[in-house]
Amino acid sequence: MPTSTSKRDHIFQSALSLFAERGFDATTIPMIASDAKVGAGTIYRYFENKEVLVNTLFQHYAALFTKTLEEDYPKDAGIRDQFHHLFQGMVRFTNEHEHALYFIKTHNAAYFLDETSRSQFNHLLMILEGFIDEGKEKEQIRGLPSKALIAIIFGGFLELFKLIRAGEVEATDALLAGVEESCWDAVRHHE
């Protein structure tokens, strides 16, 4: 049984994993409690209801991901170097928080997100769209809609990490470098 100081963390990790794998609607408080090895009532000591739990989780991980991307962002570097920074940030974040990026991606437009969660996600989206828009202005990134280009990058990245988690692909430095180059190639402007 988790200690009282770690019960909230266990609930958080279990909720993240279950929401990412099953989705919000298919995940129940008793499922989270069972996975976290706490009583369902314990969850309600920390979170008023499932919506508060999922919003707290979303805000926490969206803020962490935003911080990861913003930290040491090479504003004055070229577009390709900025892309490298963002891609490496996705790798670091996913390695440190296994289900978090998938959770953010699959829940960012959900009906249950409150205004704070939507605002947090919009801030994250602004970082990515700002990078894409700057690249388009410099004619180094394709002239497709920014959200489409973001979907191309994240879709490929998240599918890769699903294969890695399933043990179907080994996450070597060479593989990650090749995937980064492939993602860049998919969004860069071709002459």
C-alpha positions in Angstrom: 0.0 0.0 0.0 1.5 3.4 -1.0 2.4 5.8 1.9 0.2 8.9 2.3 2.9 11.1 0.8 3.0 9.1 -2.4 -0.7 8.2 -2.7 -1.4 11.2 -4.8 1.6 10.4 -7.1 0.4 6.8 -7.5 -3.1 8.1 -8.3 -1.6 10.5 -10.8 0.5 7.9 -12.6 -2.3 5.3 -12.7 -4.8 7.9 -14.0 -2.3 9.0 -16.7 -1.7 5.5 -17.8 -5.3 4.5 -17.9 -6.6 7.7 -19.5 -3.8 7.4 -22.2 -4.6 3.7 -22.9 -8.4 3.6 -22.4 -9.5 7.2 -22.8 -11.4 9.4 -20.3 -14.9 7.8 -20.7 -13.7 4.2 -20.5 -11.7 4.9 -17.3 -13.5 4.8 -14.0 -12.4 5.9 -10.6 -12.5 2.3 -9.3 -10.1 1.3 -12.1 -7.7 4.1 -11.1 -8.0 3.2 -7.5 -7.3 -0.5 -8.2 -4.3 0.3 -10.3 -2.9 2.9 -7.8 -3.5 0.4 -5.0 -5.7 2.8 -3.0 -9.3 2.9 -2.1 -11.7 4.9 -4.4 -12.5 7.1 -1.5 -8.8 8.1 -1.3 -9.0 9.5 -4.8 -11.8 11.8 -3.7 -9.7 13.2 -0.9 -7.3 14.6 -3.5 -9.7 15.2 -6.4 -13.3 16.3 -6.2 -14.3 14.1 -9.2 -12.9 12.5 -12.3 -13.1 15.7 -14.3 -11.0 17.6 -11.7 -8.5 14.7 -11.8 -8.2 14.7 -15.6 -7.9 18.5 -15.8 -5.2 18.5 -13.1 -3.3 15.8 -14.9 -3.7 17.6 -18.3 -2.5 20.9 -16.9 0.4 19.4 -15.1 1.7 17.5 -18.2 0.9 20.2 -20.7 2.9 22.7 -18.5 5.8 20.2 -18.2 5.9 19.6 -21.9 5.7 23.4 -22.6 8.6 23.9 -20.2 10.6 21.2 -21.9 10.2 22.8 -25.3 10.8 26.4 -24.1 13.9 25.5 -22.0 17.0 26.6 -23.8 15.0 27.2 -27.1 17.5 28.4 -29.7 15.6 31.5 -30.8 18.5 32.8 -32.8 19.4 29.5 -34.5 18.2 28.3 -37.9 14.9 26.6 -38.4 16.5 23.1 -38.7 18.3 23.6 -35.4 15.1 24.8 -33.8 13.3 21.6 -35.1 16.1 19.5 -33.6 15.6 21.2 -30.2 11.8 20.5 -30.4 12.2 16.9 -31.5 14.8 16.2 -28.8 12.4 17.8 -26.3 9.7 15.4 -27.4 12.1 12.5 -26.9 13.2 13.7 -23.5 9.7 14.3 -22.4 8.4 11.0 -23.6 11.3 9.1 -21.9 10.6 10.9 -18.6 6.8 10.7 -18.8 5.9 7.6 -20.8 2.2 8.2 -21.5 2.0 12.0 -21.1 2.5 13.1 -24.7 0.0 10.6 -26.0 -2.4 11.6 -23.3 -2.1 15.3 -24.2 -2.4 14.5 -27.9 -5.6 12.4 -27.5 -7.3 14.6 -25.0 -6.5 18.2 -26.1 -10.0 18.8 -27.7 -12.0 16.8 -25.1 -15.4 18.1 -23.9 -14.3 17.8 -20.2 -11.4 20.1 -20.4 -11.9 23.3 -18.4 -10.8 26.8 -19.4 -7.4 26.5 -17.6 -6.6 23.2 -19.4 -7.6 24.7 -22.8 -5.5 27.8 -22.1 -2.5 25.7 -21.2 -2.8 23.7 -24.4 -3.2 26.8 -26.5 0.0 28.1 -25.0 1.7 24.9 -26.0 0.2 25.0 -29.5 1.4 28.6 -29.9 5.0 27.5 -29.4 4.7 24.9 -32.1 2.7 27.1 -34.5 5.2 29.9 -34.0 8.0 27.7 -35.0 6.1 26.4 -38.1 5.0 29.9 -39.1 8.5 31.2 -38.9 9.7 28.3 -41.0 7.0 29.0 -43.6 7.9 32.7 -43.7 11.6 31.8 -44.3 10.4 29.2 -47.0 12.1 26.4 -45.1 8.8 24.6 -44.1 6.0 23.6 -46.4 3.1 25.9 -46.9 0.6 23.5 -45.5 -1.7 24.5 -42.5 0.4 24.6 -39.3 -1.9 22.2 -37.5 -1.5 19.6 -40.4 2.3 19.9 -40.1 2.1 19.5 -36.3 -0.1 16.4 -36.8 2.5 14.9 -39.2 5.3 15.3 -36.7 3.4 14.2 -33.6 1.6 11.3 -35.4 4.8 9.7 -36.6 6.6 10.4 -33.3 3.8 8.9 -31.2 3.4 5.8 -33.3 7.2 5.2 -33.1 7.1 5.4 -29.3 4.1 3.0 -29.3 6.3 0.5 -31.2 9.2 1.1 -28.8 7.0 0.5 -25.7 5.6 -2.7 -27.3 9.2 -3.9 -27.8 8.8 -4.1 -31.6 11.5 -1.5 -32.2 14.7 -0.7 -30.2 15.2 3.0 -29.4 18.8 3.5 -30.5 20.4 6.8 -31.1 20.6 6.0 -34.8 16.9 5.2 -35.0 15.9 8.4 -33.3 18.2 10.4 -35.5 16.7 8.8 -38.6 13.2 9.4 -37.4 14.0 13.0 -36.6 15.4 13.4 -40.1 12.3 11.7 -41.6 10.0 14.0 -39.7 12.0 17.0 -40.8 11.9 15.8 -44.4 8.1 15.5 -44.1 7.6 19.1 -43.1 10.5 21.0 -44.7 10.0 22.9 -47.9 11.2 21.0 -51.0 12.3 22.8 -54.1 
